[in-house]
Amino acid sequence: MTPGTVVDHDLRGRLMRRAAIASMTTALVLMIAKVWALWETGSVAILGSLADTGLDLIASVITFIAVRVAAEPADREHRFGHGKAEAIAALFQTMLITLSAFVIAARAGMRFSDPRPVTVPETGIGVSVFAIVLTLALVTYQKRIARKTNSLAIETDRLHYVSDLALNIAVILALLLAAIGLDGADPVFGLAIAIWLAWSGFKSARKSIDMLMDREWPELKRQKLLNMVALMPDVHGVHELRTRRAGDQDFVQFHMWVDPDLTVAEAHEISDRVEQAVLAAYPGTELLIHIDPKGHMDDSEVEEDHFCPIPSASGI
């Protein structure tokens, strides 16, 4: 977690819910404004922006539900918590985003073959400027909440709204060009927005699948953890490191070599010191440490892949 992360579970849940409500409210206001702008202008670029805002509203509702579920503590049926609810919600959002991208691209293609002038472009420009101002306020608020809660759902939602800023700027450019007679710019920008949505959906899907498939931490982060543990006093090596993330919860487990002549109590004391060090470096992590006598490896382990010898004092 980043410095300044809220530790209290209930407070974190309240902050995330407030951010999700702010997101839903913003999307609803912008959707109403863009429906009016589309009615006035008939712009494909406005249509693309409206579709994206509609998806924002659906995504914000799903985020709100996912945040509530993910914030629930572990229970008898879900011993590892409910953090993956965020990934499931994001995967559902991806399907909606991809469908919208295809519809907008098809509409832009039709406009290429049957060009129509954009009427009252100043209305679309005014609505887009309003959308930029409102979205800037939202992403600023979401950034503050995401920093305090370390919520993947809120941060992902914020990044989606950040991309909306670029989309609204594209709409303004399309309408300005249409105002000087370049009507072909409107379907071009509509197609560009469709491509943007499809790419955003792909990136969101990849992150969601990584979480659902229990993808390991980035290699540098894993190696830093290995080096930190292996350099601690009385630790003779670390192997079988496994890491994953579910929502805003990290999970770590590894085997640790200690002197085989130690008593159970002495080995337990070393394990406690390691656990305290890991939790200090990675607060909120769910940690499981297995003690092995020095040199012991299970038959299923592959030394080249899993064993981490004591690194140099320089670390990484």
Secondary structure, 3 states (H helix, E strand, C coil): CCCCCCCCHHHHHHHHHHHHHHHHHHHHHHHHHHHHHHHHHCCHHHHHHHHHHHHHHHHHHHHHHHHHHHCCCCCCCCCCCCCCHHHHHHHHHHHHHHHHHHHHHHHHHHHHHCCCCCCCHHHHHHHHHHHHHHHHHHHHHHHHHHHHHCCHHHHHHHHHHHHHHHHHHHHHHHHHHHHCCCCCHHHHHHHHHHHHHHHHHHHHHHHHHHHHCCCCCCHHHHHHHHHHHHCCCCCCEEEEEEEEEECCEEEEEEEEEECCCCCHHHHHHHHHHHHHHHHHHCCCCEEEEEEEECCCCCCCCCHHHHEECCCCCCCC
